[in-house]
Amino acid sequence: MASGKEIRNKIKSVESTRKITKAMEMVAASKMRKAQDRMRAARPYGEKIRRVAGNLSHALTDYSHPFLEKRDEIKAVGLITITSDKGLCGGLNTNILRLALGRMKEWDAEGKTLQVTAVGNKGFGFMQRTGARIVSHVVAIGDTPHLEKLIGPAKVQLDAYMNGEIDVLYLAYTRFINTMKQEPVIEQLLPLAGELVGSSTCNHWDYLYEPDAKSVIDTLLLRYVEAMLYQAVAENMASEQSARMVAMKSASDNAKNVIGELRLVYNKARQAAITKELSEIVGGAAAV
């Protein structure tokens, strides 16, 4: 059995760890509220522009944007992965990267080439370790997503799609369901022909374009990509803070249980030492 001093040192160590995890839990809870409000505020715009862009992919117009044209054969794939910059958020990053790795293996088995844009330090490091071809990346995003930081790395993929270097572009991120549940998803970003919105009811109509179809569609589809990217990062940040709060709360509770067990062991060791000393005193007195 360990000595009383060793057990006391262990208790102090665990108590120090518990103070840190408790503080991180409170910070994550504060940031979680702001991240969730930001994510929910962006959802209506993202859903609306997704619906408009989906309808546009079935509209009847003389101008056809490359983002609306579905390629006959898919030889190259682009992937934008969104993860957090920091860890200590449970299985958040592990789940989305495991899902992305599974899809990457499928594409490799089908003979498709892949190029990756990594948003977040964890995803960037993972893609480097797997040997994926990283064409752009962005790290140190902070607690608030800024579109000007995101659109640059994403534009590399958009230009590759426009130039025919990739035939389809996917977006991998963690969707926020609630505080206790976050869902890793991979969605097709381009081409819009993959959108199912309005596919059955919007085959024989069109919008009225002012000043002309080309300028309106070009601007709309660019805003669509920006909105989807921003929404994905906002969803991932809300999921990150929620997962971190839950993970730190679990760590704090486990530390409390460990402290209770160590104190029980310490009391037993202390009682055993006292009993031994009393036995020695009684034995010595009897011998005299």
Secondary structure as UniProt FT lines:
FT   HELIX           4..56
FT   TURN            57..58
FT   HELIX           66..68
FT   STRAND          76..82
FT   TURN            90..91
FT   HELIX           92..109
FT   TURN            110..111
FT   STRAND          113..119
FT   HELIX           121..130
FT   STRAND          134..138
FT   HELIX           147..162
FT   TURN            163..164
FT   STRAND          168..178
FT   TURN            179..180
FT   STRAND          181..190
FT   HELIX           192..194
FT   TURN            197..201
FT   HELIX           213..287
//
